[in-house]
Amino acid sequence: MSFEITILGSSSATPIYQRHPTAQVLQVQERFFLVDCGEGTLIQLNRYRIKFHRINQIFISHLHGDHYLGLMGLLSTMHLQGRTVPLQLFGPKELWEIIEIQLKYSQTTLRYPIDFHPTDPATPAVIYSDETVKVSTIILSHRIPCTGFLFEEQPRLRKIDKDKLHGLDFAAEQYQLLKEGKDLVLSDGRVMFNKDLTQDPPPPRRYAFCSDTIYDERLIDCVNSVDLLYHESTFLEELSWRAAETFHSTARQAATIAKKANVKRLIIGHFSARYKNLYPMLDEAKEVFENTTLALEGDRFSID
C-alpha cells in the first residue's frame, strides 16, 4: 500500500532556475493530500500527471505568498471543471478571508463546498483523521504564525496466516475479528489464540513536513523517529546570520534536527534564489546526517 510524497516545488520566495515555490502531494493508499500551494502548483500537478480532482484535503502552513498564492488558481480551476465534491481546507484563520474577498470581487460562487478548518499556530492538535491517516500540526518558529504537519498512517490490520486456518471450523465473520486482534473461537468451543494465527502488521508510517522555521530544538520531540522528514534549508551555513534574521534554517541546521530526532531520512528544500547549484547544500547536510536528499521537483519519495 502506497505512502508516497511528490515534490511539486522547492524554491523559497520566488520561482527561479525552473524551481517553483513550495508544494507537495502526499499519497496514502488511495488518498491524495496537498501540502502548501505556492505559485504554479496547478501547472506542476498537470506536469506530473497528478489528478487534482482526487485531492480532497489541502493543508496550508502559513500566509507567506510562496506557500499559498497558487491556491485560488487551483480552487477556481476545480470550479471551472465542474467539481461538486466537498473540499477540506486547513490553514491560518485569515486564509478564509483571503479566499472570500477574491470570490466576492470576481463574483464567483463555487460549484462545490469548502469545509474550512482554521489551524492554531500556538497549540499542536490533531486536525484531521480518517481510517487511513491522522494529521497533526507541528508548531514552527517563523516570522509569522506557521505550522508544520505530521502525517501518521493509522495502524494496519494484522496479517492472517491462511495455512494455519486450514481445516478449522469457525464462523465467517470471525475472519475480520482475527485481523483486529481477537482470538478465534471454533464451533466446538475451543479457542485459538490470535498470536498463533496472525502476524504483526508493519508499523504505521510517518511523514513530517516542517515548513518555514528558524532552527528550533523543540521540533526534535515532535518529529522523533519519523520515517521521513522534510525540513526547510534556505541557506548554507555561511549565511547562518541571514537565516536567523529571516527566521529560516541552514542545511546544516536541518540535518542537525534530523540527527537529534533520530529520523530515518531527511529531505531538504525551500532553497534561496541565490543558489543555482544545490549540491553544496546537500554536501553540507550530509556532513551531519548522511541519509539526506534534495527536494527536486518531480522526485517521489516512498516509505515502504
C-alpha positions, 0 to 999 in steps of 0.5 A: 500500500502506497505512502508516497510524497511528490515534490511539486516545488522547492524554491523559497520566495520566488520561482527561479532556475525552473524551481517553483515555490513550495508544494507537495502531494502526499499519497496514502493508499488511495488518498491524495493530500496537498501540502502548501500551494505556492505559485504554479502548483496547478501547472506542476500537478498537470506536469506530473500527471497528478489528478487534482480532482482526487485531492480532497484535503489541502493543508496550508502552513502559513500566509507567506505568498510562496506557500499559498498564492497558487491556491485560488488558481487551483480552487477556481480551476476545480470550479471551472471543471465542474467539481461538486465534491466537498473540499477540506481546507486547513490553514491560518484563520485569515486564509478564509478571508483571503479566499472570500474577498477574491470570490466576492470581487470576481463574483464567483460562487463555487460549484462545490463546498469548502469545509474550512478548518482554521489551524492554531499556530500556538497549540499542536492538535490533531486536525484531521483523521480518517481510517487511513491517516491522522494529521497533526500540526507541528508548531514552527518558529517563523516570522509569522504564525506557521505550522508544520504537519505530521502525517501518521498512517493509522495502524494496519490490520494484522496479517492472517496466516491462511495455512494455519486456518486450514481445516478449522471450523469457525464462523465467517465473520470471525475472519475480520475479528482475527485481523483486529486482534481477537482470538478465534473461537471454533464451533466446538468451543475451543479457542485459538489464540490470535498470536498463533494465527496472525502476524504483526502488521508493519508499523504505521508510517510517518511523514513530517513536513516542517515548513518555514522555521528558524532552527528550533530544538523543540521540533526534535520531540515532535518529529522523533523517529519519523520515517521521513522528514522534510525540513526547510534549508534556505541557506548554507551555513555561511549565511547562518546570520541571514537565516536567523534574521529571516527566521529560516534554517541552514542545511546544516541546521536541518540535518542537525534536527534530523540527527537529534530526532533520530529520523530515518531520512531527511529531505531538504528544500525551500532553497534561496534564489541565490543558489543555482547549484544545490549540491553544496547544500546537500554536501553540507547536510550530509556532513551531519546526517548522511541519509539526506536528499534534495527536494527536486521537483518531480522526485517521489519519495516512498516509505515502504 
